[in-house]
Amino acid sequence: MNFGQAIDAMKHGARVAREGWNGKGMCVYIVNGSFAPEGACDAERAGIDKKLFELGDHDTSTRLPCVAMITAQGAILHGWLASQSDMLAEDWQLVDGMQEKDWRKHVPVDERSGLISEYDDGSAVFFASATGGGSEYGAYGRVQLMKIDADGAASFRDYTADAYWYQ
């Protein structure tokens, strides 16, 4: 594939490498950016897809996404820059076994506020909705959770609870 196709593959979570690179295990990939929950994501102003951002910690600065490289020695180089030869090359390929799958690639930043938990398989669970009510005799409630798997497929699960008391 060409360099443009390699960039597109990285935007979707893939790790890519040139066939002509000599170092074993070398590859490049995108490291997502982040922004503070109380701030605004400047992705659109910067012309960057919001899917390449994560919610950061409270009071942190916006961190833009970057391309990183795993070097032949196994070190990670943040801010890798392609050479002219890399940009014009047609020998880019997906790196076997290194396709990163992650729910973040499928959920825009502004829709991540209900995140409950993330899992090692690349999936995450979100709070989706809640309803409920009560009276002098008890209370009831329903919570709906949504799971996004690493490939972006969504599934929902409902949980209900009832509590009654007698006088």
N, C-alpha and C positions, 0 to 999 in steps of 0.2 A: 504494500500500500504506500501511498505518498504521504508527505508530512501533514497535509491538511486532514487526511483520513486518520492519521495517527493522533492528531490533536482531538478530533471528534471522538475517537475511541477513548482517549483519556478523560474527556468530559463525561463519559458514561461509565467511568470507574475502571477502565482497563489500564494495565501496565504494558508499555510497548518498548521495543528495542530495535536497533538497526541490525540487520543480518551481518553487516560488515564490521560491527564492533568486535574488537579482539577480546575484551575482558569477559570472563565467564560470570553470569549472573547480573550483568549490567542491564538497567532498564530505567525508564522515566515514567512518572505518573503525576497526577495533580494532587496537591495538598489543599484541602478546602480552607477557605477563609472563615472568619467569625466576626461577630459584632456583639456589643453589650445588649442584654434584653431590653433595657430602658431606652436604647438608642434606635436609630433608623438604619436599615441596611442600605448602603450607598451603591449596591450592585448595579441598579439600573442607570444611575448617574455615571458610573464607571464603565458602563457597557458590558458588564459581566453577568452571566446567567445566575439568578438567585439560588439555583440548586447547588451552586458551588460554595455556598456559605452555610455555616452552622451558628447556632446561638452560643455566644461566649459567656463568660462569667460576668457578674455584676461589676459595673464601673471599669470595663476593659476597653481598650482602643479597638477600632475596626482593624482587622487583619485581612488583607486581600489574599485570594488564592495564589498559589505559585506552582511551577513545575519543579519537581524534585527528581534527583537521580540516585539510584543505588549504584555505587561505584564498584569496580572490580574487587576492591578490598572489603566490600560490604558496608562501607560508610554511606550515610545519607547526605547528599548535597542539596540544600534548599536553594532555589533560585537558579537552577540549571539554565544555561543559554545555549540554544542550538547554533551550530556553525553553519556557514553557507552551504557546505556539503550536506549536512544533515537536512537542511530545509529543502534542498533540491533532490534528495535521494528518493528512490522508488523501492527501497528494500526494507521499509518499516514493517514490523510484524508484531502481532499480539504475543505476549510472553505466556507460554503454557503454565497453567497452574497458578498464575499470579493475577487473575482477573478479580479485582476487588468488587465485591457486591455489597451494596450498602443501601439502606432505606433512604438515606439523605439525598441520593441521586434522583429520587422520585417525589420528594415532598418539599415544596418551596419553603423557604425560611419563615415567611409570615404565617405559615400554617403549622408550625412546630410547637406552639405554646402548650399544647396538652400532652406533651411527652411524659410518660410515666416511667418507662424502662427500656433499655437497649440490651441486645443479646449478641453473643459472639458470632452467631450465624448471619449477622448483618440485618436482622429484623428489629422492629421496635413496636411498642404498644403505646397507644394514645388514648386519652380520655375523649370520648366522642359526644356524649350527651347524658343528661340526668333529668328525671322527673320524679315527683313524689308529692306526698301530702300527708295529712293527719287529721285526727279528731280527738275528742276526749277519750276515745276508746283505743287508740293506737296510731301507728304510722306505717307508711309503706314507701318504698322507693325503688327506682329502676335506674341502673347505670349501664350505659353502653360503651364498650371498649372497642377500639379498632386496632388491628394488627396489620402492619405493613411489612411484607417480607422483603428480602434482599433484592428481589426482582421487581418490586413495586406493586405486587398484587395485594389487595386489601381484603380483609375478612373482619366480620363483626361478631361480638359476643355480648349477650345481654345477661345482667345479673340483677336479681330482684331480692328484696328483703321486706319482710312484714314483721311488725312488732305489735302485739296487743296487750293491753293491761286491763284488769278488772278491778272495780272498786268494791 
